[in-house]
């Protein structure tokens, strides 16, 4: 897998009620690399995953994969008042990286959304 990570990701199962995510930041070194993901449909649905998990094709696919509506519909809104939500989200890096393509103007070439399989 390339580093830095691609920006667009599809989960093979629902994550916080969603499947399509944007990698807004990343960090760490060697085996401790991580990626902060945010749902495309709800910016409050965010979390950090290890690069090792993101490499697992049983859990993640690079790019936004098309799927039937019944498989991609979100679940009810996230309860931001729950202690579990607060604990999980306090460690997330929520500002975009310099090469995210989300900062305008940018003097850095943005990293790709996904890499075409050959």
Secondary structure, 3 states (H helix, E strand, C coil): CCCCCCCEEEEEEEECCEEEEEEEEEECCHHHCEEEEEECCCCCCEEEEEHHHHCCCCCEEECCCCCCHHHHCCCCCCCCCCHHHHHHHCCCCCCCCCCCCCCCCCCCCCCCCCCCCC
